[in-house]
Amino acid sequence: MTKTGLRRKRTGVVSKVSGKDTVKVQVKSRKPHALYKKVINFTQSFMAHDQGNQANEGDLVEIEDTRPISKTKKWRVIRIVERARTLESDKE
């Protein structure tokens, strides 16, 4: 039994589908500078495990931390919040 309530969660956009069951997720955040108070944009990249290859590039996904799955994968995709708009869906 896992305690998912204690795990860190992030929401980001899938920037790359790399290999089987792996996606690269870009998480954007904003934070004021400590001294100058100017708001600075930050971008972090996370490699996440995507069971079943359900996420595509451009999808907004929610990820949570988990045990290390490989050298770089320590996150997993919980759910797809919003699908990316594609040219085929725009034509319909």
Backbone bond lengths (Angstrom), bond angles and torsions (degrees), N, CA, C in turn:
res aa  C-N    CA-C-N  psi(-1)  N-CA   C-N-CA  omega(-1)  CA-C   N-CA-C  phi
1 M - - - 1.451 - - 1.524 108.98 -
2 T 1.327 117.27 125.61 1.457 121.39 -178.55 1.517 110.56 -98.89
3 K 1.304 115.01 149.92 1.461 121.10 177.29 1.520 107.96 -101.08
4 T 1.328 116.72 84.86 1.462 120.63 -175.09 1.517 112.04 -73.33
5 G 1.336 118.79 -17.28 1.447 120.68 179.79 1.518 112.91 -69.10
6 L 1.325 117.49 -21.80 1.456 121.74 -178.31 1.527 113.15 -93.24
7 R 1.306 117.73 -1.29 1.458 121.08 -176.59 1.529 110.75 -88.55
8 R 1.341 114.90 147.13 1.463 120.01 177.19 1.524 109.09 -73.50
9 K 1.314 116.20 141.12 1.460 121.28 178.55 1.520 109.25 -125.32
10 R 1.311 116.03 145.35 1.450 123.00 177.91 1.526 107.83 -137.12
11 T 1.325 115.80 155.23 1.455 121.95 175.02 1.519 108.02 -122.50
12 G 1.327 116.53 129.09 1.455 119.80 -177.76 1.521 111.80 -155.86
13 V 1.322 114.61 -179.49 1.460 122.45 -177.10 1.525 109.00 -105.28
14 V 1.327 116.02 135.93 1.462 121.17 177.21 1.525 108.05 -72.01
15 S 1.333 116.00 118.73 1.459 119.83 -178.83 1.521 112.22 -98.61
16 K 1.342 116.76 -21.48 1.453 119.19 -177.34 1.521 109.50 -157.03
17 V 1.315 116.03 137.97 1.460 121.51 171.36 1.511 105.66 -103.01
18 S 1.333 116.23 111.49 1.458 119.18 -173.87 1.518 109.92 -122.29
19 G 1.299 115.48 110.14 1.454 120.44 177.10 1.515 112.91 76.52
20 K 1.309 114.35 -171.09 1.456 121.00 -178.55 1.527 109.89 -82.76
21 D 1.315 116.80 128.71 1.470 124.27 176.22 1.521 114.13 62.35
22 T 1.319 119.06 25.31 1.462 121.47 -179.00 1.521 110.20 -132.94
23 V 1.340 116.05 134.13 1.457 121.95 174.29 1.525 108.82 -133.01
24 K 1.318 115.11 152.99 1.455 121.25 174.92 1.522 107.50 -105.46
25 V 1.340 116.46 124.01 1.458 122.01 -174.41 1.520 109.11 -113.48
26 Q 1.341 116.30 128.61 1.461 122.78 177.00 1.529 108.31 -97.99
27 V 1.329 116.88 121.99 1.460 122.65 179.35 1.519 107.89 -111.10
28 K 1.334 116.25 122.02 1.459 121.52 -179.16 1.519 109.71 -101.19
29 S 1.333 116.28 141.07 1.459 121.06 176.43 1.519 108.96 -145.43
30 R 1.333 114.99 160.43 1.460 121.42 179.65 1.521 108.17 -125.75
31 K 1.342 114.93 139.51 1.451 119.20 -176.81 1.522 108.30 -149.61
32 P 1.342 118.35 137.44 1.464 118.94 177.51 1.526 111.25 -73.75
33 H 1.331 115.30 145.07 1.456 121.08 176.85 1.526 109.02 -65.13
34 A 1.326 117.34 142.01 1.458 121.49 -173.95 1.530 112.42 -62.79
35 L 1.325 117.77 -39.51 1.461 120.87 -176.54 1.526 112.35 -96.88
36 Y 1.342 116.89 -47.10 1.460 120.74 -171.46 1.526 113.89 -92.62
37 K 1.318 118.27 -11.11 1.467 124.42 176.47 1.522 114.81 64.80
38 K 1.318 118.12 10.33 1.457 120.48 174.60 1.529 108.51 -75.43
39 V 1.319 117.05 137.48 1.460 121.14 -179.11 1.530 108.80 -76.48
40 I 1.329 115.93 126.90 1.452 122.48 -177.01 1.524 108.62 -115.56
41 N 1.328 116.21 138.15 1.458 121.72 177.23 1.523 109.24 -89.40
42 F 1.323 115.69 134.34 1.455 122.52 176.90 1.516 109.36 -120.23
43 T 1.324 116.31 147.98 1.453 121.99 175.11 1.520 108.37 -131.47
44 Q 1.341 116.13 127.28 1.451 121.56 176.46 1.521 108.36 -117.48
45 S 1.327 116.16 145.85 1.456 121.61 178.02 1.518 109.45 -112.29
46 F 1.319 115.91 135.99 1.451 121.84 177.66 1.518 108.73 -129.66
47 M 1.330 116.62 136.71 1.450 121.59 170.97 1.517 106.52 -89.25
48 A 1.331 117.10 126.48 1.456 121.33 -175.20 1.518 111.00 -126.60
49 H 1.317 115.38 149.54 1.461 122.70 177.90 1.525 108.61 -85.28
50 D 1.335 116.02 124.82 1.457 122.51 -179.17 1.525 108.26 -116.99
51 Q 1.315 115.89 94.71 1.462 120.50 -177.94 1.521 110.29 -65.00
52 G 1.313 117.34 120.30 1.457 121.84 177.12 1.520 114.32 89.32
53 N 1.318 118.66 4.93 1.467 122.46 178.20 1.527 112.02 52.13
54 Q 1.319 117.71 50.91 1.457 121.55 -176.89 1.520 113.16 -87.62
55 A 1.333 118.76 -27.92 1.464 121.55 -176.27 1.521 110.84 -87.64
56 N 1.333 115.55 144.40 1.461 122.51 176.40 1.519 109.05 -120.57
57 E 1.332 115.95 170.84 1.463 120.22 178.95 1.518 110.27 -61.14
58 G 1.336 115.61 135.72 1.447 121.02 178.21 1.517 114.56 92.85
59 D 1.327 117.94 -10.86 1.465 120.71 178.92 1.523 110.47 -72.37
60 L 1.314 115.86 143.97 1.459 122.06 173.84 1.517 107.14 -90.98
61 V 1.341 117.21 118.97 1.456 121.27 -175.02 1.523 110.83 -126.01
62 E 1.320 114.98 157.69 1.460 121.54 173.81 1.523 107.10 -108.68
63 I 1.343 116.40 130.05 1.462 121.51 -179.45 1.524 109.18 -121.59
64 E 1.335 115.66 155.61 1.457 120.68 174.92 1.516 108.76 -136.13
65 D 1.342 115.86 154.62 1.455 118.31 -179.58 1.518 110.04 -76.58
66 T 1.323 115.40 153.38 1.457 122.12 -176.69 1.525 107.86 -150.53
67 R 1.298 116.58 -177.56 1.465 119.94 177.50 1.530 108.55 -63.63
68 P 1.323 118.08 155.96 1.468 119.48 178.61 1.528 111.36 -62.51
69 I 1.319 115.63 123.30 1.463 121.69 179.37 1.522 109.55 -92.70
70 S 1.326 116.99 -34.78 1.455 122.23 175.35 1.529 107.52 -150.21
71 K 1.317 117.00 -167.61 1.465 120.74 -178.32 1.521 111.72 -61.74
72 T 1.322 117.38 -38.13 1.462 120.59 -176.35 1.529 113.89 -109.87
73 K 1.334 118.47 -17.84 1.470 120.96 -175.97 1.520 110.96 -92.88
74 K 1.336 115.12 112.40 1.454 121.21 176.32 1.524 111.11 -130.50
75 W 1.334 116.53 13.28 1.466 123.37 179.67 1.516 108.30 -129.98
76 R 1.339 116.45 158.73 1.466 120.62 175.34 1.524 109.49 -137.73
77 V 1.309 115.42 150.70 1.461 121.72 -179.97 1.523 108.26 -79.67
78 I 1.334 116.13 123.70 1.462 120.96 178.02 1.522 109.71 -86.24
79 R 1.335 115.64 -52.00 1.463 119.25 -177.33 1.518 109.20 -155.33
80 I 1.325 114.51 159.64 1.455 121.44 175.37 1.525 106.41 -96.55
81 V 1.322 116.32 114.69 1.457 121.29 -176.77 1.516 110.42 -74.93
82 E 1.345 115.89 -45.48 1.463 119.95 -177.51 1.522 108.99 -148.60
83 R 1.307 115.98 133.45 1.460 121.40 177.80 1.526 109.87 -77.23
84 A 1.320 116.38 150.20 1.457 121.33 177.73 1.522 109.67 -74.04
85 R 1.308 115.14 145.85 1.461 119.75 175.97 1.515 108.82 -80.42
86 T 1.307 117.19 128.32 1.453 122.05 179.53 1.515 109.29 -112.23
87 L 1.321 115.91 168.73 1.461 120.32 179.79 1.527 111.07 -65.91
88 E 1.343 117.36 -34.69 1.454 120.25 -179.51 1.535 110.93 -66.08
89 S 1.345 116.75 -39.14 1.466 119.02 -178.55 1.525 110.58 -74.35
90 D 1.344 118.50 -26.45 1.459 121.19 178.15 1.532 111.56 -71.13
91 K 1.346 117.38 -31.11 1.451 121.30 -177.47 1.524 112.22 -74.48
92 E 1.333 116.24 -26.67 1.467 120.08 -176.31 1.495 113.38 -78.12
